Every structure is written in structure tokens, then in C-alpha cells.
């Protein structure tokens, strides 16, 4: 297992950041690797909500299923992402900060098959990718004013 953790400050309210991140359909707005997202369960977002998504990994499509496993608006959002190469279980937390919202992430990456052999490399790449992803979210939300 590989753990990936980090945090950033977003200059928006906790509710605004949580609601935007909780709706997986928004990820393509700040993640250029997200090429398709579809909500596959009916109703409002809650524990058990699922999405089917595709990202580009090294230029190739990678399909995944994302399921909400923890939903405490506006402070906790947990998920389980299943892919052919790995399962990722994680938690996002949203806390008030004098500058807006402290968004923290903690992911447990469980590689499958041959990917288990490159765990340390996945940790290094994963830390960098997550930091870039959440920096892009921060830039997007802060650049949108109150329209996000």
C-alpha cells in the first residue's frame, strides 16, 4: 500500500469548495486529464453515489469507478476508486482557515498485479500529481470568483 497525503488553502468558503469537489462532474473543469465523467446512480450526492470516469494516463485512457464512502457536508468526503491497475481509498477534509478553506487529502493506493512492484515510484509520482491537481483546483476556484 502507498499513502499519499497533502493539503492546500483555497480562498473560498468551506461549503463552496466542498460542494464543487463533491460533484465529480466538476473535475474536468480543473483536471485536464479527465476526459469523461458520468454519474451512474440516481439522486443527490451521498454515501453510495457512483461515477464512471476516464482519465488519460501516459496518453492512454484509463477507466475507473468512483464511489462515495463518506459524506459529511461540508467537512468530509471519502471515496473508493477502482481501476484495473489499483484501488484508491481516500478522504478529503475541508476545514475553515483564515484565508478560506484548508483542503487536505489522504489516499491509500493499493496497486494490483505487476504494479505492486513499483510502489515507491507510485508514491513519488502520486504525491506530485496530487499536489498539481489540487493546485489546479485552487487556481480554478479562485479565478472563478463566487461563480464556481
Buried (B, 14 or more C-beta within 10 A) or exposed (E): EBEBBBBBBBEBBBEBBBBBBBBBEBBBBBBEBBEEBEBEEEEEBEEEBBBBBBBEEEEEEBEBBBBBBBBEBBBEBBBBBBBEBBBBBBBBBBEEBEEBBBBBBBBBBEBEEEBBEEBEEBBEEBBEBBBEBBBBBBEBBEEBEEEB
